[in-house]
Every structure is written in structure tokens, then in C-alpha cells.
Amino acid sequence: MAYTGKRYKKAAESVGRETYYEIADAVKLVKDGATAKFDETVEIALNLGVDPKHADQMVRGVISLPHGTGKSLRVAVFAKGDKVKEAEDAGADIVGSDELADKIKKGEIDFDRCIATPDMMAVVGQLGKVLGPKGLMPNPKLGTVTPDVAGAVSAAKSGQIEFRVEKEGVIHAGIGKASFSAEALAENISTFVGAIAKAKPSGVKGTYMKRVSISSTMGPGVKLNVSSLFG
């Protein structure tokens, strides 16, 4: 752990704590500081001027990143009949109905995204208390309750990510890997921030996007000049 501490300190020395960087400079700092022995995830954190306790200030949605996330998602699908094969052919890792629900009730949640056909919602609806807090509950507004299970599975596998503001008004997400090119990371970041900007709730007063920062898994946070994202 001492080595990790020294590595972090060295990376942090090159980052101005009160400096807001242009996107290209910020990405370079993050990539240069990602010196771990594994391919670090590049993460983004947005501090928003919202209070998600109010329904008209909730920020939630999905976005497909142009260069994916570099992470392979495990996808579970609630389906029956012909939709089972559709889901499997599209690359779903787990497909089931009542038996899948029973496993989830027991705490067996071995997936990152959950999709359901509309006719399975009577079964899925019983799992709200388990899947809801984990952000895994299928939702038609997010495209995870749909008759097009093949399309939903393909989107999840190709880099589509969900975002949801947390109680402190913060959104976190992984938007790539340190091994990505600087251009790919910058485009993913701009796409993600643009989606958050478009999702601005009608009930927000004052500054909406207060602060945006990026970091690698083991590296320090680098603050972004938000205006540079919209060039």
C-alpha cells in the first residue's frame, strides 16, 4: 500500500487543486497519472445543483458512449417464450423468469444490468426492494422494459450506461479506460456531460452543473473547465 500512496502523491503533485483544466489537458493528466499495473477505469463525477428528494429535480437516464466504457457488462433478462432465444442470441448472460426472480430474492445478483419484457413486470415488480436500491430495477423510461430485448441487450453490451443522481446531488460513472486514446476519452466525456446537461430538470434553480472532475481508479481528481466541454 505504501507504493500506491507514493504513486498517488506523485500524480497529485502535477495537478493544481484549485485549477480548472481544459478537457485535453485534464485527460492528459489523468492518463499520465494512471500508472497502476492494471488498466485503470477513468471515472467522472458531476456535482449538480439539484435536490433529488424532489421529484422535479431528479436526474436520470441512459447514454451510449461513442467509444464504449471498456467494461464488459453482465446482463440479465426477464423473458419467456421466443424472447428467451432473442435475448440469448443478443449476448445476454442470464435469462429467466420465476426461477431468476427466486435467485434475486435470495441475494444472488450476478449482473450489472437488468432488462425485462413488458409481460414479465408482474414478476419483476416483486423485486423492487432488492433491485431498486442497487439501481438495477428495469424501467421503461430507461429502455430496460421493452419488447425489443435484443436491442436492449446489444446497447448494454456496446457501451450504453445508466446515470442517476445520488442524494447529495452527485453523479458518478466510469467513462472509459486509461488505455483509451486521449481523443476517445475526451469524446466520451463530452458526450456524457452533454447528456447530463440535456437532462436538466425543470425544477432546478440557480447553477445546474456546479463542478465536473475526472480521475483514474488510483489517481487524483482533476477539475474540468465545463465551458471547454461545449467548445
C-alpha angles and dihedrals in degrees: 000000000000090000091051090052093051092047092051092047092051092050092046092054090067094052121081107226093212097033122110108208132208110250096254092051092045093051091049091052092050094047092046090050095049097094101141120126091251132059100270121218116241108226133194129206124192123192107206131193093236137112105216091195084080114073093220091057099051114123114201138141148109132269133185110223113220092230100031124235101274088238124111108226123211108225127201121196130196106211144129138198117011091351090070093066091042090056093045093048090051091056105264111166096208128024125178149111128216094001091052090050090052091053092050091050087056090054097258100142108157099160142078101212131034123203129181138185113236093250090060096059093096086065097037092047089070090062099060095109091052103038099031099068089048093052091242102113110122112246128186091216089060094045093247094113103060143125087230096078092156091058093045093050092047091050092050092048094047098057108285111148134190122226130197130172115243124225093269092055094259130132120199127187142157108240103178146318131285088243091064116104116262089246093053092049092048091051092048091049094049091048093050095047090046090055091052090049091052090049092060107143120236091235096062117116124190125359112004103186105041102168139356124193136171132203142164121246093266100023138090124267118264117204118226129219095235093205089062089063092063095040 
